[in-house]
Amino acid sequence: MGVTQDQAADWVAFLDGVRIEQKGPDVVLHALVPQALMSALAEKARAAAAALPAGTREPPAASGPRTVPKPGRAPSPDFSP
């Protein structure tokens, strides 16, 4: 797959930290992100943002109010236009 052993080890460490619990219709996902993986993701995000043309670095404005789901619950889909 074109990854180094260190990269593969980071991926395995991430997957080892994922826990899924289901109680009835509720599904709870817990995941620990190793520091090395978080740093690598942050660096890729910074590089991608730096590569954007000038004036396109701001995130798009939200179209309406956002709600924060209760911890442990998946948000309900929003089908509004």
C-alpha positions in Angstrom: 0.0 0.0 0.0 3.0 2.3 -0.1 3.3 3.0 3.6 6.3 2.8 5.9 6.4 0.5 8.9 6.1 3.6 11.2 3.0 4.7 9.3 1.5 1.3 9.5 2.2 1.2 13.2 0.4 4.5 13.7 -2.6 3.2 11.8 -2.6 0.0 13.9 -2.3 2.1 17.1 -5.3 4.2 16.0 -7.4 1.1 15.2 -6.5 -0.5 18.5 -7.9 2.6 20.2 -11.4 2.5 18.5 -14.2 1.1 20.6 -17.8 0.7 19.5 -20.6 0.0 21.9 -24.2 -0.6 20.9 -27.2 -0.5 23.2 -30.4 -1.0 21.4 -30.5 1.5 18.5 -27.8 3.7 20.0 -24.2 3.3 18.8 -21.4 4.9 20.7 -17.9 5.3 19.1 -14.8 6.1 21.2 -11.5 6.6 19.6 -8.0 7.6 20.8 -5.8 9.4 18.3 -2.1 8.8 18.9 -0.1 12.0 19.1 2.1 11.1 16.1 -1.0 10.6 14.0 -2.7 13.8 15.2 0.5 15.7 14.4 0.8 14.2 10.9 -2.9 15.0 10.2 -2.5 18.6 11.4 0.6 19.1 9.3 -1.2 17.8 6.2 -4.1 20.2 6.9 -1.7 23.1 7.3 0.0 22.3 4.1 -3.3 21.9 2.2 -4.5 25.3 3.6 -1.3 27.0 2.6 -1.6 25.6 -1.0 -5.1 27.2 -1.5 -5.3 30.3 -3.7 -5.4 33.6 -1.8 -8.9 34.4 -0.5 -10.1 30.9 -0.3 -8.7 30.0 3.1 -11.8 30.9 5.1 -14.3 28.1 5.7 -17.7 28.6 4.1 -20.3 30.3 6.3 -22.9 28.0 7.9 -26.3 28.2 6.3 -28.2 28.1 9.6 -27.9 27.4 13.2 -25.8 24.4 14.2 -26.7 22.1 17.0 -24.3 20.1 19.0 -25.4 16.4 19.4 -25.5 14.9 22.8 -22.3 13.0 23.6 -22.6 9.4 22.5 -25.4 10.0 20.0 -25.1 10.3 16.3 -26.7 13.5 15.0 -30.0 13.2 13.2 -29.8 13.8 9.4 -30.8 17.3 8.4 -32.9 17.2 5.2 -33.8 20.9 5.1 -32.9 22.8 2.0 
